[in-house]
Amino acid sequence: MVREFFEWWLGQLASLLPEAWRGAGPKADDALVIAPIGPLGQSIDGFAVSLRRNGTEIPQGRFGIEAAGWGEVPRPAGTPAVLRLSGGEVLSKTLTLPLAAERELDQVLAFEMDRETPFKAEELYWNRRIEARDRQNGRLSVRLLLIPKTSLAPLLAALERVGIAPARAEIADGPDRDHALPLSVEARRRRMARGPLIWPTAACCAALAAAAIIVPFVRQGIAMAAVDRQIATARSAAAEADTLRREIEHLSANADLVDSERDKAGRPLEALAALTRILPDDTFLTEMILRQHKLTLTGRSGAAARLIGALSAGGEFRNPAFAAPVTRLDTPRSELFTITAEAGP
């Protein structure tokens, strides 16, 4: 079945080529080529034999139809034998059939042979080829090639006696050159069996064509889906990063606000650290108030007057001054003071 399919497929491809491009067609096959000498029928004089190898023919000699000399007829092993007939020895006719007949064309022609020709199908060696398809009008033009079996009977009988059974008859010249007629029952059976292969093969070709069209779109869709997933993942990561950025900005704004408010109100710990460093050891604070950078100090010192100079020299406080008179205590010897100043550089 596989071999028959490829034979049919190659034949269909060859039929699409221009006539001048087709080359030798079946003649290109290696074969023992037998050409009858004289007209076909009872009066055939003999036959000429040549051996075809790789498209080149080597003459092997001429042999009479009688038995004398048949032992010299070459019989190369594994090489099929074919007849070569002139175009004038093959009958031809062009038929017009419904387009639907193409599906079972060989069966249709075999059934209609006695209506289209003076012979029945079993009385002929025949073949056909499709000339044209008129899909608009639903018509099929078929070229029918045939030769009566009685015309080849003497030659085939003589060849059979020497063990040669040609599988086909090739047409050497004329409009049907390079076409062939199957001669054996097996070849005809293979030819007839190809018809049912057409529609499954056409369906297979249509499926392959559809796959060739669809597969790129499917692959593109898969690639786009993968890209969409990557975009969605990146978008999620970007959204999370944006949320974190906003939170950081919000926290930074709050921290800036706290620092700003601290700057407005003053920084008590910084002020206390500066006072600890500036004030002498005999000075004690009983109260420290810091509001809006306004610092009020209340305490006791051995010499309150020197505190003003000490606060001014440190640089952390500005405009220090006594807010109330200094009160001297006799026991122990110390002075009560209240000083105001501005905190900050």
SULSUL-V149548 format. One record per residue. N is the residue number from 1. RES is the residue in three letters. D_FIRST is the distance of its C-alpha to the first C-alpha in Angstrom with 1 decimal. Layout:
N_RES_D_FIRST, N_RES_D_FIRST
//
This chain:
1_MET_0.0, 2_VAL_3.8, 3_ARG_5.5, 4_GLU_5.1, 5_PHE_6.1, 6_PHE_8.8, 7_GLU_9.9, 8_TRP_10.5, 9_TRP_12.1, 10_LEU_14.3, 11_GLY_15.3, 12_GLN_16.4, 13_LEU_18.3, 14_ALA_19.9, 15_SER_21.0, 16_LEU_23.0, 17_LEU_25.1, 18_PRO_28.3, 19_GLU_28.4, 20_ALA_30.7, 21_TRP_28.4, 22_ARG_25.3, 23_GLY_26.7, 24_ALA_25.5, 25_GLY_21.9, 26_PRO_20.3, 27_LYS_23.7, 28_ALA_23.2, 29_ASP_20.8, 30_ASP_22.6, 31_ALA_23.3, 32_LEU_26.1, 33_VAL_27.4, 34_ILE_29.4, 35_ALA_31.7, 36_PRO_33.8, 37_ILE_37.5, 38_GLY_39.3, 39_PRO_38.2, 40_LEU_35.4, 41_GLY_36.4, 42_GLN_38.9, 43_SER_41.0, 44_ILE_38.5, 45_ASP_40.4, 46_GLY_37.8, 47_PHE_35.1, 48_ALA_35.0, 49_VAL_32.6, 50_SER_31.7, 51_LEU_29.5, 52_ARG_27.6, 53_ARG_27.2, 54_ASN_26.4, 55_GLY_27.3, 56_THR_30.6, 57_GLU_31.3, 58_ILE_33.8, 59_PRO_35.4, 60_GLN_35.5, 61_GLY_37.9, 62_ARG_38.4, 63_PHE_38.2, 64_GLY_39.7, 65_ILE_38.1, 66_GLU_40.3, 67_ALA_39.6, 68_ALA_42.2, 69_GLY_40.7, 70_TRP_37.1, 71_GLY_37.4, 72_GLU_37.5, 73_VAL_34.1, 74_PRO_32.0, 75_ARG_28.9, 76_PRO_27.4, 77_ALA_25.0, 78_GLY_21.4, 79_THR_22.1, 80_PRO_20.5, 81_ALA_23.1, 82_VAL_23.3, 83_LEU_26.1, 84_ARG_28.1, 85_LEU_29.8, 86_SER_32.3, 87_GLY_31.8, 88_GLY_34.7, 89_GLU_32.9, 90_VAL_30.0, 91_LEU_30.9, 92_SER_29.8, 93_LYS_30.4, 94_THR_29.8, 95_LEU_29.1, 96_THR_29.8, 97_LEU_27.8, 98_PRO_27.7, 99_LEU_25.5, 100_ALA_23.9, 101_ALA_22.5, 102_GLU_19.9, 103_ARG_17.6, 104_GLU_17.3, 105_LEU_18.8, 106_ASP_17.6, 107_GLN_18.7, 108_VAL_21.9, 109_LEU_22.7, 110_ALA_22.2, 111_PHE_24.6, 112_GLU_27.1, 113_MET_27.1, 114_ASP_30.4, 115_ARG_32.0, 116_GLU_31.1, 117_THR_31.7, 118_PRO_33.9, 119_PHE_31.0, 120_LYS_28.5, 121_ALA_24.8, 122_GLU_24.8, 123_GLU_27.6, 124_LEU_25.8, 125_TYR_23.4, 126_TRP_22.4, 127_ASN_20.3, 128_ARG_21.0, 129_ARG_21.1, 130_ILE_22.4, 131_GLU_25.9, 132_ALA_27.0, 133_ARG_26.7, 134_ASP_30.0, 135_ARG_29.3, 136_GLN_33.1, 137_ASN_33.5, 138_GLY_30.0, 139_ARG_29.4, 140_LEU_26.6, 141_SER_27.5, 142_VAL_25.2, 143_ARG_25.9, 144_LEU_25.3, 145_LEU_25.4, 146_LEU_26.2, 147_ILE_28.1, 148_PRO_29.6, 149_LYS_28.3, 150_THR_32.0, 151_SER_32.5, 152_LEU_30.1, 153_ALA_30.9, 154_PRO_33.8, 155_LEU_32.0, 156_LEU_28.8, 157_ALA_31.0, 158_ALA_33.0, 159_LEU_30.0, 160_GLU_28.7, 161_ARG_32.0, 162_VAL_31.7, 163_GLY_28.1, 164_ILE_26.4, 165_ALA_23.5, 166_PRO_22.5, 167_ALA_18.9, 168_ARG_20.1, 169_ALA_23.4, 170_GLU_24.2, 171_ILE_27.0, 172_ALA_29.7, 173_ASP_31.9, 174_GLY_32.9, 175_PRO_31.3, 176_ASP_27.9, 177_ARG_28.0, 178_ASP_24.9, 179_HIS_22.7, 180_ALA_21.2, 181_LEU_20.8, 182_PRO_18.2, 183_LEU_20.4, 184_SER_18.4, 185_VAL_17.0, 186_GLU_13.7, 187_ALA_13.6, 188_ARG_14.8, 189_ARG_12.2, 190_ARG_9.4, 191_ARG_11.8, 192_MET_12.5, 193_ALA_9.1, 194_ARG_9.0, 195_GLY_12.1, 196_PRO_11.1, 197_LEU_9.0, 198_ILE_12.4, 199_TRP_14.3, 200_PRO_12.3, 201_THR_11.8, 202_ALA_15.5, 203_ALA_16.5, 204_CYS_14.9, 205_CYS_16.8, 206_ALA_19.8, 207_ALA_19.7, 208_LEU_19.6, 209_ALA_22.4, 210_ALA_24.4, 211_ALA_24.1, 212_ALA_25.2, 213_ILE_28.2, 214_ILE_29.0, 215_VAL_28.7, 216_PRO_31.7, 217_PHE_33.8, 218_VAL_32.9, 219_ARG_33.8, 220_GLN_36.9, 221_GLY_37.9, 222_ILE_37.5, 223_ALA_39.7, 224_MET_42.2, 225_ALA_42.4, 226_ALA_43.1, 227_VAL_45.8, 228_ASP_47.3, 229_ARG_47.6, 230_GLN_49.3, 231_ILE_51.6, 232_ALA_52.5, 233_THR_53.3, 234_ALA_55.4, 235_ARG_57.0, 236_SER_58.1, 237_ALA_59.5, 238_ALA_61.3, 239_ALA_62.8, 240_GLU_64.0, 241_ALA_65.5, 242_ASP_67.2, 243_THR_68.6, 244_LEU_70.0, 245_ARG_71.4, 246_ARG_73.2, 247_GLU_74.6, 248_ILE_75.8, 249_GLU_77.4, 250_HIS_79.1, 251_LEU_80.4, 252_SER_81.6, 253_ALA_83.4, 254_ASN_85.0, 255_ALA_86.1, 256_ASP_87.5, 257_LEU_89.3, 258_VAL_90.8, 259_ASP_91.9, 260_SER_93.3, 261_GLU_95.2, 262_ARG_96.4, 263_ASP_97.6, 264_LYS_99.5, 265_ALA_101.1, 266_GLY_101.7, 267_ARG_100.5, 268_PRO_103.0, 269_LEU_101.7, 270_GLU_101.9, 271_ALA_105.4, 272_LEU_106.5, 273_ALA_105.2, 274_ALA_107.1, 275_LEU_110.3, 276_THR_110.0, 277_ARG_109.9, 278_ILE_112.7, 279_LEU_115.3, 280_PRO_117.9, 281_ASP_118.1, 282_ASP_121.3, 283_THR_119.5, 284_PHE_117.8, 285_LEU_115.9, 286_THR_116.5, 287_GLU_114.3, 288_MET_111.6, 289_ILE_110.2, 290_LEU_107.5, 291_ARG_106.6, 292_GLN_105.0, 293_HIS_105.9, 294_LYS_109.5, 295_LEU_110.7, 296_THR_113.8, 297_LEU_115.2, 298_THR_118.0, 299_GLY_119.5, 300_ARG_122.3, 301_SER_123.1, 302_GLY_125.9, 303_ALA_126.1, 304_ALA_124.3, 305_ALA_125.3, 306_ARG_123.2, 307_LEU_120.0, 308_ILE_119.9, 309_GLY_119.7, 310_ALA_117.1, 311_LEU_114.8, 312_SER_115.2, 313_ALA_114.5, 314_GLY_111.2, 315_GLY_109.2, 316_GLU_107.3, 317_PHE_110.0, 318_ARG_111.9, 319_ASN_115.3, 320_PRO_116.6, 321_ALA_119.9, 322_PHE_122.1, 323_ALA_121.5, 324_ALA_124.8, 325_PRO_127.9, 326_VAL_127.7, 327_THR_129.6, 328_ARG_131.4, 329_LEU_131.6, 330_ASP_134.4, 331_THR_132.7, 332_PRO_130.5, 333_ARG_131.0, 334_SER_128.1, 335_GLU_127.3, 336_LEU_125.2, 337_PHE_123.1, 338_THR_120.6, 339_ILE_118.5, 340_THR_116.0, 341_ALA_113.5, 342_GLU_110.2, 343_ALA_107.2, 344_GLY_104.6, 345_PRO_104.7
//
